[in-house]
């Protein structure tokens, strides 16, 4: 009997260990189809449903580009409208580990602005921790005004996608479309990239702490740690600071603090990102490493060294 119990325990531990080798995140772009969500007073601006989808896809692309052992499920990838029940069912059926819903906000007072991260209740400690990670990134590198973490009591109503999903969940409000300055920001490719990258960094920080046994970082992102041995003389090195779906001006304000010229490079690929942004051309990896430290200290924490042959 004792041997049987030991065998069962070993099986349970083994199954638990196997389950921790990969995580699943459901990314939910809010609204869609006949439901446009909030609208900006500026008729030339995108509807909330469109901004939500753009940011959600950029967030997913950051995960695909920089992390491994993460499965992504989208509740929608086009201008369709899954019902709230369908979104909840999709996440629960997949037995996902995380549910992240992306939205934009609105308020009758046009001076109200900033990001918010919503949870169902403050007693859901993991959801609150993830929400705080998002708001930390929004108010930090992204330079947004954070309005903090909100729950059902703050809203005075529950959110179905948070109440009925069975996993750690956060609904993010990326900014107010009723605030002229913030609406302008959210309607730019650079603004959408900045928000998506902040969501990614918050998510990466959280899952790295929650799942210490999973090696999430892709080898290409840690290439900077490789020694300079047997370098091919025909190979040069550059620093990739970011990538984007749509072109961003090389003289964009977000690049000025680097103090180094930025080159935009168009990619011939089927990936979501069509452009990458590079700094420098170095004959030795060691030289690139020196500038990489400066680049990361100036806000582009995810920058890494690439080889160009």
N, C-alpha and C positions, 0 to 999 in steps of 0.2 A: 504493500500500500504506500509505504514511504517512497519507494522508488518511482511509483506511478505519479505521485504528487510532484516529485522532482522533475520528472519528464514533462509534465504539463506546464510547470513553472518555466522550464527552459524554452518550451515552445512559445509561451506567451511573451517572454522576454525577447526571443528571437523575432517574433512577429512585430513587436513594438519597435525593435531596432530597425527592421526593414522598412517600416512605415516612415521612419524619420529621415530616410535617405533622399526624400523628395517632397516638395510642398506644392500645393495647388492654390492659385489665387484667381478669384473671379473679379474681373474688371467690368464695372457696370456704368456705361455712359448714360446719364439720365435723359429721360424723355425720348423723342424720336417720332418719326412718321407724322401723324396728324397732330401730335402734341409738341409744339415748338418750345415749350418751357418759357422762361422769362425773355423779354425783348428789351433791347436798348431803344431809347427815344430816337436814336440815329438810324434812319431807314437803310443806310448803307452797311450797317453792322450785321454780323451773323446772328442768327437766333441761338438761344442757349443750347438747344439740342445739337447744333453743329459744332459749337465750341467744345461741348462736353466730349463729343466723339473724337475731335482732333487731339485734345489733351489725353484722352484715354488711350488712343493708339500710340501717341508719343511715349507715354508712360510704359506701355507694353513693349514698345520697341527698345526702350532703355534697358528693360529687364532682359530681353532677348540678346541684346548686344553685350551686356556686362555680366550677366549671371547665368549659372547653370543649376540644374536640379530644381527648376521652378517651372511648373506647368501653368500656362495662362489660358483662361476661358473667358471669352467676352460674352456679355448678354446680348450685344448687338455689334455689328461691324459696319452697318450701313444705316440708311435713313428709314429704319423700320421701328415699330413700337411694340416691344414685348410688354405685356401687362405686368403689373407689380407681382401678381401671383406667379407668372411665368419666370420672372427673374429670381424670385425666392426658390421656386422649385428647381431651377437649373443649378443653383448653387448647392442646395441641399442634396440633390440627386448625385452630384459630382463628389459629395463629401469633401468639399473644399476646405482648406485651412483658413483662408482669408477672403473677405468680401469687401471690395473698395468701390464705392459709388461716387461718380464724379458729376458735379453740378456747378451752376453759377447762381448767384443770389440776386435779390431785388428788394427795394425798400421804398416806401413813399417819400422818405426823406433822402433827397439826392446827394446829400453830403456824407451819408453813411457809406463806408468802404471797408475793405479788408477781407481776410480769409477766415473761415470757420471749419472746424472738424467735428462732426456730430457722431455721438454714440447713442445706444438705446438708454442705458443707465450708467451712472458713475460706478456702480458696483461691478461692472464688467471690466476688471482690472487690465486685461490684455488689450481690449479695445481702446481703453483710455490711454494706455501707454503708447499704442500705435498712433492715436490721434495727436498726442502730445509731440510725437516724433515728427509728424507732418507739420504741425504749427511751428515747431522749432526751426525747421528748414525754411518755411515761408518767411519767418521774421528774420532769419539769418542771411544766408547767401542770396536768397531770392529778393530780399529787401522789401517784403510786403508788410502791411499792417496786420498783425494777427489779432483776431477777436476771441481767440481761445477755443477751448473744447466745450461743446454744448451737449446737453442730454434732454430727455423727454420733459423734465421739469422746466428747463430753460425755454424750450419751444412751446410748452403747454399742449403738446400733442405728440403722438408717437409716429415713427416712420416705419412703414410696413416692411421695407427691405432690411431694416435693422432689427425689428422686433421678431420677425419670423425666420430669419436665417440662423442656422445652427453653429455658425463659426464666428471667429473674431471679425468684427465688421465696423467700418467707418464710412460715413458719407461726408465727402469733402465739398465745401462751397468755395470755389476758386476766386471769388470776387463778386462785386455788385455791378450788374449791367445797367443799373439805374444811376450809377455814378459816372459822369462823363469821362473823367480821367481813367478810371479803372476799366470802363467799357472799351476805351481806345486801346488800352494795354492788352486786354484779353482778345482783341481783334487783330493783333499782330502775331506773326510767326514767332518772333523773338519772345514775346510775352507768353505764348502757349508753351514754347520750349522751356522757358524758365520755370513755369509752374510744374510742368511734367517732370523736369529734372529734380525739382524739390520733392515732389511726391516719391520719385524713385529713391532718392537718398534717404528719406525718412523710412521708407519700406525696407531698404537694404540694411540700414542700421538696426531696425527692429528685428528682422528675421535672423540677422547674424548673432544677435544676443539671445534670441529665443531658441535657435537651433545651432548651438556651438559645434555639434558633431557633423554638420553638413558643410562641405567646402563649396560655397556659392560662387566665389570669384573665378572667372574664366582665366585661363593661363595667359591669354593675350593681354589682359588688363594688368597682369603682374609682370609683364615682360621687362619692365624697368629694373627688375632685380637681377637680371641675368648678367653674368660677368662679361667683360670685353675680351673674349678669347676667339682666336681664329676668325677675325672679322674679314669679310669679303670686301676687297677694295672697290668693287663695283656697287656696293651697297651703301646707301646713305640713310640717315635717320631723321625723322621729323616728330614733332609733338602734336598729337591729335587732341584738341581741346573739347570738341563737341561735334555733333552731326545734326542734320535737320531734314525735314521733308521738303520744305520750300527754301529758296535761297535767302540768306541774310546778308545784308551789306557788310563788307569786310571792315568798314569804318564805323560799325554800329557802336553805340555808347557803351554797351556791356563789354566790348573788347578794349576800350581805351585804357582801362586801369592796368592792363598787362604791360604796357610800355614796349610791346614787341609787335612787329607787323604780322597780320593774320592773312593767310591765303585760303580762299574758298576753292575746294576741289570737287568737281562733279563726279559722282560715282555711276558706273554702268552696272547696275544690279537691280534685282527685283525686290530688294528690301524696302521697308517703309522709308528709311532715311535715304535721300538722294544726294545729299551734299555733306562733305566733311570739312572741318576747319583746322588748318595746320599752322604751326609756327616753326620756322627755321628749317635749315638743311644742314645736317651735321655728318661729317665723315666718321666720327667716333661716337659710340653710344655714351661714353662717359661725358662728353661735351653736352649731349642732349639731356643727360640726367641733371646737370647743373641748372639748366634753364627750366626743366620740368619742376624742380622744387619751387622756383619762383612763381611759375604758372599756378601751381596748386595752392600756394600761399595767397595768391591774388584772386581766389574764388573759384577756380576751375579744378576742383578736387578730383574729378573723374578723368582728368587728362592722363594720357599714357603715351609711351614711345612706340612708333611704328617703323618698320623697315620699308624703304623704297628702293626697288632694284631697277 
